[in-house]
Amino acid sequence: MQRLLAWLDHRLGIVTLARASLLDKHPPRGIGFLRTLGFAALVVLALQFLSGIALAFHYVPSAELAYDSIRAFEQDVPYGTLVRSLHHFGASAFVVCAALHMLRVYFTGAYKRPREFTWLTGIVLLTLVLGFGFTGYLLPWDQKAYFATKVGTEIAGKAPVVGEFVRTALNGGDEVGPPTLTRFYVIHVVLLPLGLLGVLLVHLALIQRHGVAPPGLPVDQAGAKGPPYFPHHVFKEVLVGMLVAGALFWLASRYRAPLEAVAEPSDTKYQPRPDWYFLGLFQLLKYFHGPWETVGTLWLPTLALAGAVLLPFVDRNPERRLARRPLAAALGLGFVAAVGVLTWLGWRDAPHNEAVLEYPLGLTPQERHGYMLVRRSNCTDCHQHVTKDGRKIGERQHDAPNLEKLDRSVDEVAAILEDPQEAIGSEDMPDYAHLSLEDRRAIGIYLKTLR
Ligand code: HEC
């Protein structure tokens, strides 16, 4: 064994590396559980890669099939619902771990000399993660995906000079549509993971190089050595990592990742809402109108980002103890409070959209066409639909019979839709004579599937 290890080490250097980074490494005395958050983020990231790969094996990145492939993944693949929920809540967990880790670094002054570039790569990682969140949100191609992306790319389009270019490049055209889905998919599964892995390697290498900043000591003071990194601190990191992973599995097995009805671009009633970590930003936009709009969409976020990038170079105070950094403490707390309040306000104001008809898997193209027409024609404004599991969709008006109770042949439906007055003597049912016979028949064919 000894000889095998020596043989391997001579060629690969792994034993030397393990010694240097684990066994012979003595981080400064007094580092506790607050210094495990970065590792927790790493654990969540690993889970995101695994669940993401499982999803990618089944996901079809086309506007026609994306939604169905997600539904089929949940329904037919063993543990599909769990895996999708893991990936969904994992995104949030990652943002939480990364943000807490960043706050810890900020408030303990760990970004100071000589760790400026560890901080910078951390900021790049956080923006990449937000990019993952934004692009991933579109992939299920449901209502919330479509309309949030529409808002997001419109915001990008308002940036000066490059805005229009960025918007059309992301959209793959003028509007959010099928090409947008392809592009977001490539960004989500190729570009961002490549960028993330590259920057993450640099981030980790820099942490290896500089070690943990000694708590409470001014820069350039090494402080007393603590016990070896392995097993003392590794134990804490693994414990926290397991707790976070356990919490995530619990959450994902208890709550299902949301999936609304398939996207219908012509829907004018839908009120878009982003994922919770963009709610603060979304709220900010509501306070600036007209020529001031770009203050909320561009200048304030850019200011925050620029402030974070410049921080380790502008902040020359050598102290790490918070009590000796009153300005940094005030700025940090002010920023956290502002983001917290904006997110809370955004959460409170977030619109709730009425449930719309969900089509079952395995519809023929014609049935699917009929389904889309029924949604576009707002039939559920008068004809309520009660699903098999008892959810009520739409309202009942003028005593219109429930959709699943309509018992008419395809031709009868086509005739009723053309002229309800003549066909059933109804004054209350509007006519849909503007639809072609083929469209009206497609509605009749779809209605049969509800019975
Ligand atoms: C403004 C309200 C309203 C809307 C919108 C509406 N309907 Fe109706 N519909 C009615 C009412 C009321 C009746 C019952 C008429 C009666 O029995 O006198 C009816 C009757 C029907 C019937 C015949 C039921 C039967 O067997 O007697 C069908 C089929 C039907 N609607 C389909 C549709 C479809 C499909 C849409 C959407 C494209 C739609 N309706 C939109 C109000 C509405």
Boltz pocket constraint, residues with backbone or C-beta under 6 A from the ligand:
constraints:
  - pocket:
      binder: B
      contacts: [[A, 373], [A, 374], [A, 377], [A, 378], [A, 379], [A, 380], [A, 381], [A, 382], [A, 383], [A, 397], [A, 398], [A, 399], [A, 400], [A, 401], [A, 406], [A, 407], [A, 408], [A, 413], [A, 416], [A, 417], [A, 424], [A, 425], [A, 426], [A, 427], [A, 428], [A, 429], [A, 430], [A, 432], [A, 443]]
      max_distance: 6.0
